[in-house]
Amino acid sequence: MIFCMLILSILACTTSSTVGDTPCEELCLELVNQCGFSAYPDYTSCLEGCIYNETEEDQQTEDMLECVIEASCNEFGIMECEHQHGAESGD
């Protein structure tokens, strides 16, 4: 009984984060799940690349997300978004 209460209290104290909480998560959901963009084979690899580009290469993720949504899964539109807002875009 005490063990069950301990487990429940631990579970109650942990914060639950849902997918889509960060700009990178939202961007990867759009690219992988909505668009099925072949440059991003799965959500995890997309997220790892996005976080790297955001922290190391100055990617403007929120601007890129907005652009990708506006591109409506058009492959050339997404590539233009990467050019404008991706890593080392200069924006």
Secondary structure as UniProt FT lines:
FT   HELIX           2..13
FT   TURN            19..20
FT   HELIX           23..28
FT   HELIX           29..34
FT   TURN            38..39
FT   HELIX           43..56
FT   HELIX           61..71
FT   TURN            72..73
FT   HELIX           75..85
FT   TURN            87..88
//
